[in-house]
Amino acid sequence: MSDNLAENKATTQCRLGEHAVVIGGSMVGLLTARVLSDYFERVTIFEADTPPDEAVPRKGVPQGSHAHVLMAGGADVMRKYFPDIHDDLVAAGAEYGDPTLNWRVSIGGRWTPRIASGMGTYVMSRPLLEAMARKHTVAIANIDSRVATAVSGYTYDDSKTSVTGLTLEQNGETIAADFVADVSGRNSKASSWIKAMGFASPERSNVGVDVGYVGYVTFEVAEPPGNERDWSMLCVTQKAIPEDTRIGGIFYKEGGRYLVAATGCHKDYAPTDWPGFVAYMKELPYSSVYDVIKDLQPLGEAKVYRYASYLRRHYERLQDFPKRLVVLGDAMCSFNPVYGQGMTVAAKEAEHLHACLQQCLESGGLDKVAQPFFKGAAKLVDAAWDGTTVEDFRYPQTRGERPRGYGLAKWLNRKFFALSATDDEFGVAFIKVLGLVEPPESLLKPKYLLKALFARMPEHDREPSFMPEAIQAEVKLAKV
Ligand SMILES: Cc1cc2nc3c(=O)[nH]c(=O)nc-3n(C[C@H](O)[C@H](O)[C@H](O)COP(=O)(O)OP(=O)(O)OC[C@H]3O[C@@H](n4cnc5c(N)ncnc54)[C@H](O)[C@@H]3O)c2cc1C
């Protein structure tokens, strides 16, 4: 545990209330429970699903069969709250390393620089990360977890201004709580539940990208014979032109397995039969993924995840909101998953909740958490949402509300991509922003802006040369 956090826990524990409840026991619900455990005597997580003991996909999180990238910014937060998770993840087979070295990624038609950045994160399956987060959460003495227990609504006081707990779906039992965190995922009913209390529903930003009628298509494959790889993740994304709609990648997964994934937006469907899927990979701007998989056979049928749009609920814009309630994770904003931001932004929201609770402790009690929480969380969401939504709107078919300053942001994005192709220092700074380690403002330095003004995107980039040391490179654990 970092010194600050240890000190914080010792001085604040149990001070804000007796009982806090968390709706949803997935990645972000677990982290939220961990945060709340510093401020409440006891915390109960209510999870509709029955998460298995093993690291395997589960019904309540259908996206768990698909590759999940954990950005370095998210890995830092996980280690801050679960200091021993690093050793457990690595022992269970996760690969830890510097993403600018061991992620071979082509973004917008160019390969990201392969020079050490000092960042560190893991490549593994999503179920492994969640299983480890669960192990470390339930080990905390004042956290209780009730599985197979769906929540059907909030309870509230007579004046309908403050949430006082929740109701369970199975038997209508009510559970009293001083504080409720709704972390129930994209299909969260929080907006209709607060409406039942007389509050307005939040405005929505709904961006339609039609990531294939068949959505994500993922096959699992075994270790290729004699496999020599210099990556934990190898991914070819679209060129920065409206005609290019495809992404393909292969992702290491613990147990000597790999996930091979394809997405095509605006109904450029990836086939679900293996020969068609392999042919789809051949047509990407670089043949790198195709070259790895062309002689392999999948270990089973394709897994498919469909979605037409991604969704942000603007709780920060509401004038009034129930006291003693917050909504976070996908329940507040589910991003376009192809950019791999969801878990990391949500982890930062949980960290921000920690700061807001500390503030309440010092200045005013639980009634004042919601507004500062949503204002700060919106900034965290903006940092990821604005840059990637700009990318999605380069397709004329994309539906929805364009981000603020769209024209300028699109121009700047193009210039930044171009500069990152030729300037290693900027390339690393750029990846740190994409990895949600540094804020977007860190790129707005005069020296970068001046260079960006004259930067031109190379016509065609060279594939990086084989670099076996990339996945063995010792990466110091970042200080959290
Ligand atoms: C195909 C796909 C690929 C993705 N890839 C990435 C990636 O590469 N990197 C990344 O960071 N993110 C990725 N994401 C996003 C990521 O999965 C989410 O951001 C993350 O899971 C959000 O976690 P959460 O805890 O908020 O919600 P969820 O993981 O959706 O969990 C919600 C939980 O709430 C429970 N629940 C729901 N309703 C109730 C109820 N009424 N009562 C009790 N429990 C309830 C559910 O059972 C579930 O366990 C991807 C998403 C998709 C769809």
The ligand as an SDF file (V2000), in Angstrom:
LIG
                    3D

 53 58  0  0  0  0  0  0  0  0999 V2000
  -16.5380   -6.1600  -26.6390 C   0  0  0  0  0  0  0  0  0  0  0  0
  -15.9600   -5.2610  -25.5910 C   0  0  0  0  0  0  0  0  0  0  0  0
  -14.5890   -5.0890  -25.4880 C   0  0  0  0  0  0  0  0  0  0  0  0
  -14.0550   -4.2280  -24.5260 C   0  0  0  0  0  0  0  0  0  0  0  0
  -12.7140   -4.0410  -24.4700 N   0  0  0  0  0  0  0  0  0  0  0  0
  -12.1920   -3.2300  -23.5180 C   0  0  0  0  0  0  0  0  0  0  0  0
  -10.7870   -3.0360  -23.4180 C   0  0  0  0  0  0  0  0  0  0  0  0
  -10.0050   -3.5160  -24.2410 O   0  0  0  0  0  0  0  0  0  0  0  0
  -10.3300   -2.2590  -22.4030 N   0  0  0  0  0  0  0  0  0  0  0  0
  -11.1640   -1.6430  -21.5030 C   0  0  0  0  0  0  0  0  0  0  0  0
  -10.6960   -0.9520  -20.5980 O   0  0  0  0  0  0  0  0  0  0  0  0
  -12.4920   -1.8020  -21.5970 N   0  0  0  0  0  0  0  0  0  0  0  0
  -13.0290   -2.5640  -22.5620 C   0  0  0  0  0  0  0  0  0  0  0  0
  -14.3740   -2.7310  -22.6430 N   0  0  0  0  0  0  0  0  0  0  0  0
  -15.2190   -2.0200  -21.6600 C   0  0  0  0  0  0  0  0  0  0  0  0
  -15.2210   -2.7400  -20.3260 C   0  0  0  0  0  0  0  0  0  0  0  0
  -15.6860   -4.0540  -20.4850 O   0  0  0  0  0  0  0  0  0  0  0  0
  -16.1160   -1.9500  -19.3600 C   0  0  0  0  0  0  0  0  0  0  0  0
  -15.7300   -0.5940  -19.3660 O   0  0  0  0  0  0  0  0  0  0  0  0
  -16.0260   -2.4730  -17.9470 C   0  0  0  0  0  0  0  0  0  0  0  0
  -16.3820   -3.8110  -17.8970 O   0  0  0  0  0  0  0  0  0  0  0  0
  -16.9560   -1.6720  -17.0670 C   0  0  0  0  0  0  0  0  0  0  0  0
  -17.0500   -2.2930  -15.8480 O   0  0  0  0  0  0  0  0  0  0  0  0
  -18.3130   -2.0780  -14.9170 P   0  0  0  0  0  0  0  0  0  0  0  0
  -17.9400   -2.7260  -13.6360 O   0  0  0  0  0  0  0  0  0  0  0  0
  -18.6820   -0.6320  -14.9150 O   0  0  0  0  0  0  0  0  0  0  0  0
  -19.5070   -2.8180  -15.6480 O   0  0  0  0  0  0  0  0  0  0  0  0
  -19.6750   -4.3260  -16.0640 P   0  0  0  0  0  0  0  0  0  0  0  0
  -18.3750   -4.9980  -16.2130 O   0  0  0  0  0  0  0  0  0  0  0  0
  -20.5960   -4.3400  -17.2250 O   0  0  0  0  0  0  0  0  0  0  0  0
  -20.3930   -4.9970  -14.8140 O   0  0  0  0  0  0  0  0  0  0  0  0
  -21.6500   -4.6570  -14.3420 C   0  0  0  0  0  0  0  0  0  0  0  0
  -21.9920   -5.6640  -13.2400 C   0  0  0  0  0  0  0  0  0  0  0  0
  -23.2030   -5.2870  -12.6270 O   0  0  0  0  0  0  0  0  0  0  0  0
  -24.0060   -6.4520  -12.4340 C   0  0  0  0  0  0  0  0  0  0  0  0
  -25.3920   -5.9950  -12.3950 N   0  0  0  0  0  0  0  0  0  0  0  0
  -26.1210   -5.4400  -13.3980 C   0  0  0  0  0  0  0  0  0  0  0  0
  -27.3430   -5.1060  -12.9750 N   0  0  0  0  0  0  0  0  0  0  0  0
  -27.4010   -5.4560  -11.6580 C   0  0  0  0  0  0  0  0  0  0  0  0
  -28.4200   -5.3540  -10.6590 C   0  0  0  0  0  0  0  0  0  0  0  0
  -29.6130   -4.8170  -10.9230 N   0  0  0  0  0  0  0  0  0  0  0  0
  -28.1470   -5.8130   -9.4120 N   0  0  0  0  0  0  0  0  0  0  0  0
  -26.9250   -6.3430   -9.1130 C   0  0  0  0  0  0  0  0  0  0  0  0
  -25.9250   -6.4710  -10.0380 N   0  0  0  0  0  0  0  0  0  0  0  0
  -26.1560   -6.0150  -11.2880 C   0  0  0  0  0  0  0  0  0  0  0  0
  -23.6520   -7.3230  -13.6360 C   0  0  0  0  0  0  0  0  0  0  0  0
  -23.9660   -8.6840  -13.4070 O   0  0  0  0  0  0  0  0  0  0  0  0
  -22.1600   -7.0800  -13.7600 C   0  0  0  0  0  0  0  0  0  0  0  0
  -21.4110   -7.9510  -12.9600 O   0  0  0  0  0  0  0  0  0  0  0  0
  -14.9250   -3.5550  -23.6200 C   0  0  0  0  0  0  0  0  0  0  0  0
  -16.3050   -3.7240  -23.7190 C   0  0  0  0  0  0  0  0  0  0  0  0
  -16.8170   -4.5320  -24.7050 C   0  0  0  0  0  0  0  0  0  0  0  0
  -18.3020   -4.6460  -24.8310 C   0  0  0  0  0  0  0  0  0  0  0  0
  1  2  1  0
  2  3  1  0
  2 52  2  0
  3  4  2  0
  4  5  1  0
  4 50  1  0
  5  6  2  0
  6  7  1  0
  6 13  1  0
  7  8  2  0
  7  9  1  0
  9 10  1  0
 10 11  2  0
 10 12  1  0
 12 13  2  0
 13 14  1  0
 14 15  1  0
 14 50  1  0
 15 16  1  0
 16 17  1  0
 16 18  1  0
 18 19  1  0
 18 20  1  0
 20 21  1  0
 20 22  1  0
 22 23  1  0
 23 24  1  0
 24 25  2  0
 24 26  1  0
 24 27  1  0
 27 28  1  0
 28 29  2  0
 28 30  1  0
 28 31  1  0
 31 32  1  0
 32 33  1  0
 33 34  1  0
 33 48  1  0
 34 35  1  0
 35 36  1  0
 35 46  1  0
 36 37  1  0
 36 45  1  0
 37 38  2  0
 38 39  1  0
 39 40  1  0
 39 45  2  0
 40 41  1  0
 40 42  2  0
 42 43  1  0
 43 44  2  0
 44 45  1  0
 46 47  1  0
 46 48  1  0
 48 49  1  0
 50 51  2  0
 51 52  1  0
 52 53  1  0
M  END
$$$$
